[in-house]
Amino acid sequence: MNSVTCIWDAKAQLGEGAVWHEVEQTLYWVDIINSKLHSYKRDEKDLEVRKTWSFPGNISSVVPCTEGGLLATFKQGVAHINLKHSKVTSICGLEQELPDNRFNDGCADTRGNYWFGSMDDKQVDASGAFYRFSAEQQAEKLSHLGEICITNGPTFSQDGAWLYFTDTMAGKIFKAQLSNDGSIGQKQLHIHFTEDEGHPDGMCCDTEGHLWVCHWGGSRVSRFDPDGNLVKAIHLPVPNVTKCCFGGPTLNTLYITTAATGLTEQQLQEFPLAGGLFAVEVAQQGFVYPSVAMSKQLIDQD
């Protein structure tokens, strides 16, 4: 039986974006509504170290940058964060014509690109889209993946052959093959949640090609085999489970973010750890995605 532990009772309104920084041996994650970036690690004495930065603009996901710092999505697009100086440098503005949109989940792929999606902040219109941000600082809108109200994922198999992405409101997870040249095959329905399972949210892959999916409104993380069959479920003491990633020295720790938003006062009393950061040791292992490269000139300006 896996024992899930709340390692940070952060009371995040919308915890999201968990990503493991292998070089720093640090977990980064965000609170989108409060626009905060958090970091968590254990130092050389195995003591827990927690840090928080506040940035305007609904920070929604981060990935390590090859030249140092982090790349991040904000409401206005992609930016570089220099944590040493708490400085944000805008790189690429996106969706300025859609004031009700914001960006949501994101992940690096196995080729060092930054993938992320946008969504309607009112959670009504199918105005969201997925993007791929390359080392040349170009953001490609992946229109053929469809218009989606709330995008989630994306994530990738370790061999880079499969892309997984989510239409949260529709309860559907899709997959598509990725070629070596970066071209994306036709999307296929991979998993369809039933109403009592909640809504599929953030996800990650392990070294066995299985997909780990968070359940918004479903109080758990589920593991699915490459054919989309459920093989395992890890239950959490909170309803809204948002994002998971592997980390730790051996990449056997599953870190899980959660959210307090959307819960009534009664539910917040019933689930006091909502918005906390959780961890659980599992037999399966994750893998490290490459850092994303960006212009050295921009780094020099930080």
Secondary structure, DSSP 8 states (H G I E B T S, - for coil): ----EEEE----SSEEEEEEETTTTEEEEEETTTTEEEEEEE-TT--EEEEEEE-SS---EEEEBTTSSEEEEETTEEEEEETTTTEEEEEEE--TT-TTEEEEEEEE-TTS-EEEEEEETTS-S--B-EEEE-TTS-EEE-GGG--BSBEEEEEE-TTS-EEEEEETTTTEEEEEEB-TTS-B---EEEEE--GGG-EEEEEEE-TTS-EEEEEETTTEEEEE-TTS-EEEEEE-SSSBEEEEEEESTTS-EEEEEE--TT--HHHHHH-TTTT-EEEEE-SS-------B---HHHHHH-
